[in-house]
């Protein structure tokens, strides 16, 4: 049992280390970012047209085209890079880091978008200490699916699975960072 606990601690530290140092160093604005951001938005608009009303009504949104997640035994995590829009104008970068605890095995990739109802909701996200936890529900959407959900506490979160297989019964959270242009 002690060996298992030691293994879990080492694994958790390795995940945290990887999450901290996984991001690439940036010297500033990269012109290709605008293209990647536009592609991420277009991916959601093309694959989930029922989200149009959120694109029209939301004050802003954060979009993550590719988030990669994996888990083994009782620990797992994920990471992805994204872009933040304010009133349909690209204003910054964001990262998403996940940590999950509970039985799990596998890996997957997905896209995620978070819509912010008002300026205050987006400003809270931009402070850089924004988290979503087990109490916030992300709606898993598929192509052509109609969404009849609305904002909850100023946010609406949608996840579009891309690839992979993962079985899990976990509790965890997502932590976000924000860096303006």
Buried (B, 14 or more C-beta within 10 A) or exposed (E): EEEEEEEBEEBBEEBEEEBEEEBEEEEEEEEEBEEBBEEBBEBBEEBBEBBEEBBEEBBBBBBBBBBBBBBEEBBBBBBBBBBBBBEEEBBBBBBBBBBBBBEBEBBBBBBBBBBBBEEEBBEBBBEEEBEBEEEBEBBEBEEEBEBEEEBEEBBBBBBBEBEEEBEBEBEBBBBBBBEEE
